[in-house]
């Protein structure tokens, strides 16, 4: 049974209105994206700038923020943080809160690229920026483990990066681990999965399966499972790094995840699946509630090991 504080967190998330946006049909969704695409701030909030060492790199004409502890230790691990937001939203304050906790708890640098968004950019261009950021990290920390931590759309980007890197004959070394929080693919066509998604939708306070149709139409996504930019949960995972996957059962897109985990395991890749019973989309990032802080502690543990 979910805790009282978790129910409060759900209520707050409900009033933020994400579900209303992600339930819009294609014409209304397109209008919303056009109206809001140039109104968002990329820069970190003030508490980030004051509490940590913060530097900004310009990579492919976009900022990449590097957050480090004020008393840095020898760097053995680094996190590349890929935020979610349906490819239409910049970093939310909850993302920055998680980034600050990563620095506090683990005393490691965290790189946060403000990657380009849809619809003004293609998914390939977004992944190309991740390539450039990651290449810079490998150059700066040649002996360190580099872990990708991505939620929702950011989790998809982590997978798309590895698929694309593999297609390019491992142009760069693979990351040392992928930690994926609530990956959610917008081009699902399996009728069994779609039916399960519709069944869960009334319990989902953030997303709707309608998002798949709207995103596919508005952003002209390729629905083919062979296209790893729009369908990163499919494909050949041989050669991928170990994965940790977090997914809540009250997330409309949850039915995609057990099958994805099975595909990864069938290709011989170690994967740990953390199932959040009754939890919402990206629940480890929600502050306060014990279910969320416990899941975030598990993420810290996955990075430490």
N, C-alpha and C positions, 0 to 999 in steps of 0.2 A: 504493500500500500504506500502510495506517495506521501511524503511528509507535508506538513502544513506550509512550510516555507516554499516547497516546490510548487504547491498550488498557487501561492502568491506570485511566484515567478511566472507561472503560466498566465495568470491574469494580466500581469504587466506586459508580457510578450503579446498577448491578444490585443491589448489596447494600442500597441505600436503600429498595428495595421498592415503587417506584412502579408497576411492571408488575403486581405482585400486586394492588394496589388497583384499577388500571384494567382488570383482567381479571375483576373480580367480576361475577357476574350481578346483575340488578336488585335482588332482595331483600337480598342480602348487601351490595351497594353502598349501598343506602339505609340499612342498619343502620350501616355504617362512617361515612357522612356524618353521621348523627345523633349518633353517639358522639363525633365529633371536631370538630364545628362550633364548639363554644365553648371549645376547649382551646388554640387557637393564639394566638400573640402577634403584634400588629400593629407594635409599636414597632421601630425600627431597632436593630441591635446596637451594642454599646459603641464599637467602632472607628469607626462612623459619627459618633456623637455627639462623639467626641473630636477627630477629624481635620478637621472641616468646620464651616461655619456651618449650623446646623440650626434651622429654625423649623417650627412646626406650625400649620396652619390647620384650623378646624372647618368642614367643608362638608357640608351635609345630614346632620348628626349623625355624620359619619365624619371621621377625621383625614386630612389631606393634608400630607405632609412635603415641605419645600422644602430641598434640599441645595445649598449654594453654596460656591465657593472662599473661603478666608479673606482673600485679597487680590483682591476682585472687580474685573473690568474692565468697561467699558461693555457692556451686554448687547445683543448682536446676534442671538444664537440662544438658544433655550430648548428643553429636551426635556421632553415629557410622557411619563413612563415607565409603561407598563401591563403589570403582571406577569402571567405565566401561572399555571397551577395548576388547570386544569379547572373554574374557577369555584367550587371548594370549598376551595382552599388559599390562605392568606395568603402574603406575600412570603417566599421562601426566602433563605438567607444568600447563595447564589450571585447572586440578583438584586441584593442590596445591594452585593455586590462589583462588579458591572457598573456600578451607579449611581455608586459611588465612583470608578471608573476614568473614567467620563464626565466627572465634575467635574475630576479630575486632568488628564486628557489635553486637554480642550477648554476648561477654565476657564469653564464656563457653569453656570447654575442648572439643576437637574433637579427636576421636580415629580413626586411619587410618591403618587398617591391610594390609600388603603386602601379600595378600592371594596367595596360590600356583596356578599355571596356568596350562591350558591344553597345550599339550597332556600328560605331564608327571604325571599328577594327575587326579583322577576322580572327578566328581562334588561333590560326597559325601564327599571326603576328604577336598574339599574347604569349604563346609558347616560346617564340623567338626571344622575347624579352627575358623570360625565365632562363633560357639558355645563356644569355649574356650575363645575367646576374650570377648564375651558378658557376660559370667559367671564371668570373672575377673572384668568387669565394674559393674555388679550388686553387687559384693562383696565390691568394692571400693566406690560405690555411692548407698547405699541401699535405700535412701529416694528420689533420683533424678529421674526425667523423662528421659528415654533413647529413643531417636528418631533415627531410621535408615534412612539414606539418601543415596540412591543408584541411579546411572545412568546406563542405558543400561544393560550390564551384571551384574553390581552391584545391579540394581533394581531387576533383576531376583534372585540374591542371597538372597536379603531381603525376597522375597516371599518364596523361597525354604526353608529358615531357619524356617519361621513360619509354613509351611506345615509339615516340619520334626519335629519341636517341638511339634506340635499337635499330630503327629503320636506317639511320645514318651510320650504321656499323659501329655503334658506341663511340661517337665523336668525342664524348666526355665519359669519364668513369661514372657508373651509376651511383646515385646517392646511397648512403650506407643503410638507410631505413626510410620507409614511408609510413607516416602516421596519418590515417584518413578518418576524418570526423564527418559522418553523415554525407558520404558522396551521394549525388542525386543526378541521374542522367535524364536528359529531356527528350531523348529519341527512342524511348522504349516502344517495342511493337509486339512483344509476346502477349497473347490474349489472356493467359493465366495470370501473369504478373499484373497486367492492367486491371483485371477484375479484382485482384487482391488490393491493389492501390485504391480503387474506388471504395472498397469495403472499409479501409482504414481512414479514409478522408474525413468522416465526421469527427474523428478524435484528434485530428491534426489542427493545431491552432496557428500554424505558420504557413503551410504550403497547401497546394491543391494540384491534382493531376491535370487540371486545365492548363497549368503552366507549360506542360509539354507541347500541347498544340499551339499555344501562343508563341512560345519561343521558337519552335520549328518554323512557323510561318513568318514571323516578324524578322528573324535573323537568318532565314533561309538555310537552316541547318540540314546537313546531309543525313537522312534517316538510316543510312546503311550501317550495319554493324561492323563493316570493314573500315569505316572511317573513325580512327581512334581519337580524333579531336572532338567529335560529337557523340561518340559511343565508346568512351574509354573503359567501361566495365566489361567490354567484350575484347576478343583478340587473343593473341599468343603472349603469355606472361613469362615464358622461359627467359631466364637472364635477369629478371627483375630482382630488386633487393627484398629482404623480408618486409612484411607488412603488418601493421596493427590497424584494425578497422573497428570504429565505434559507430553504432547505429541504434536509434531508439525505435521501439515498436509502434509508437504513436506518430511516426513520421510517414506520410503518404508514400514516400519513395523507399521505405524499408523493404518491401518485397523484392526489390532489385538486389539487395545485399547478400542474402544467403547464397543465391545462385552465383553471384560474382565471386564470393569466397570459395565456393566449390571449384570454379574454373581455375582460380589461382592455385589452389592446393593440387588440382589434377596436373598442373604443369610443374609440380615439385617445389613450389616456392613456400617457405614458412610463412604462415599467416595466423595471427591471433585475432579472434572475433569477439569483441566486447558488445554484448547485446543489452541495451537499456530497456528493461521491461516497463512499459507505460511512459517512456520518456519521449520528449519532443525532438524536433530537428535541432542538431548541434547542442544538445543538452549539456555537454561538459563545459561549455563556455558561459553558461548562465550562472551568475554569482549567488552566493549565500546558501542555497539549498544543499543538504548533505549529499543527495544523489549526484549533484553536479560537481561538488568539490571532490567527492570520492573518485569520479571519472577523470577529473583533471589531474588528481594525484597519480592515477594510473598512467596518464600521458607523461607526467614527469618521470615516472619509473621507466617507461619505455625508452625515453631519451637517455636516461642515466646508463642503462645497461648497454 
